[in-house]
Amino acid sequence: MQLADYIGKTDFDLIHFSISLAKEIDCKIKNKVFFYQNQVSSYINDRIDHFIHTLHVKGHLDIFIELKFLKC
């Protein structure tokens, strides 16, 4: 049994996305791709929007997930 089997594919994908996004942003900051907080915020929002649209969730669940992401 793997973690995705235990917690579900969607939850696993959310966790994986969050961790990989944090690592990617950290790398971009270290490599001086991002200089300002608004650059990081815009990048995060764009990546979250794209990720949520790839989830293929029903109805307004995508809006709920986006709100939860942005609230954290």
N, C-alpha and C positions, 0 to 999 in steps of 0.2 A: 504494500500500500504506500502511495506517495502522498505528499501534503495536499496536492490538488484533489485527490480522491477523498481526503478527509474533510477539507473545508469547502470544496466545490470549486469548479473551474473559474467562475466569475470572481469570487473572492481571491483566489490565487492570482488571477490576472491583475486585479487591482493592487495587490501587494507587490507583485513583480514590477508593475508599471511604476509605482511610487518609488521603490528602491532604485530602479534603473534611472528614473528621472533625476533623483537626488544625486546619484553618482555622475550623471551626464552634466548637470549644472555645476557641480563642484569642479569637474575637469575643465569646463569652459571658463570658469572664474580663474582657475589656476593658470590656464593658457591665455588669459587676458582677452578672451573673446567678448566677455561681458564686463562692462566697467561700472554700470549704474544699476541701482535696484530696480528701476522701471524696466530695464532691458530684461532682467531676470523674471520679473512679474509677467511681462508680456509673453515671454517665451513659455513660461509655465502655463498660463491661460490658454495659449494656442495648442500646446501639447495635450492638455486636459480635454479641450474641445475635440481634438482629433481622436483621442483615445476613446472618449465616451461614444462618439459616433460609430466607432468600430465594434462596440460591444453588442450591437443589435438587440437592445432591450426593448420591451414593449411599452407603449403609451408614454406616460410622463415619468417613467422611472429614470430616464436619462437626465431629466432636469433635477430630480431628487439627488442622483449620484453627483452631478456637477455641484449642487449646493453643498453637499457634504464635503467634497474635495476642497472647495473654496473656503469653507468655514474653518477647516483645520489649519 
